[in-house]
Amino acid sequence: MSANVTSRRTRRAVEVVAATTAVALIAGCGSSIQGSPRAEGASSSGDRQQFTALLEECNAVTEDQIARTVGADAIERGFFGAICRWDTVGATGPAKVTFNWFETGSLDTEKATGEKLGYAVESSTVQGRRSVVMRPPDDPGSCGVTVGSPSGGIVGWWVQFKTGAADPCDTASTLVDLTLNLSS
């Protein structure tokens, strides 16, 4: 046998092994995702009604309203996205304020997550809507209040006072109330 034929057979064997490996890798990388597709902006109930400030959810409550509610003289915007953050400072000391809005979130998920984290979790209402109030056990200056959004999903506010000058749950509830007033 010539060296040329042996070389071709070796190359062919290498090509077959490479092709088989590639097919095996591609087949192993496939996956499927469970669930049903939902149109952008549709709530978990499938309706098309949307939160009033869908594209500007971080502006649902003005910075002036946030500052007044937490007793701040100054407010600075932080991260904006599905979660919006502000740092404030005033007579009650420094505070961190966080707003979240999840169009497919649920109060049951929020409650279960809070309990899993070891937070004190209680049911409440804001403007007649079912809500969840959460307090981290080692941080009495922090509290979060989450309520069902009028158009589906959930909205929530967390307030974290660095000093014990104000009740963070009352403050978070007031911010939730302001948000619901705007979305009605």
Phi, psi and omega in degrees: 000143182277160178295331180295316180293317178298319180296318178295318179296320179295314178299317181297317179298318178296319179296318179296315179298317180296317180294318179296318178297317180297316179297317179297318179295316181296316180297324181284343182269352181289148176206160176235152182247128180281151175122183180240140177292149180228138179298144179304131179090348179283141179280175181295338178276357176090356180284165183256000178295141185234156173304140187307321184250048186310315183273354180224044185302332179289347178258013182302323173239132184291159177298324177298318179294318178298312181300314179298318183295321180269357180076036184261146173267335181222145180220139180229129178291145175240229183291140176232137180173224175291340176234130182244139184230147175224148170250136180230162173211141181184204183299330179274004181090188179287148178214152173248136181234133181229134176243137174226148176216118180238111186294343177242016179283167178221151178295325179297320178294316178300314181298313180298321179294315178301316179295320179296326178281355179084015179285153168284119185240131177222152177273147180207189174220150172226123183052038179078000179264141177298137179219167178235131178248129182232137178229124175293139186294330185258013183218082183295347178274000182244144177200144176234142176232126180237140182223155175292133178285144179303333182256011181109155182081201183222155169231147180207156176232138172241137176233133178230104175275136178282338175239163182275034187286339182215163179277113183294332180288319175298319181294314179297321178297320178297318178295322175298316179301316178299320179295316180295325177300323182283334186264358181279000000 
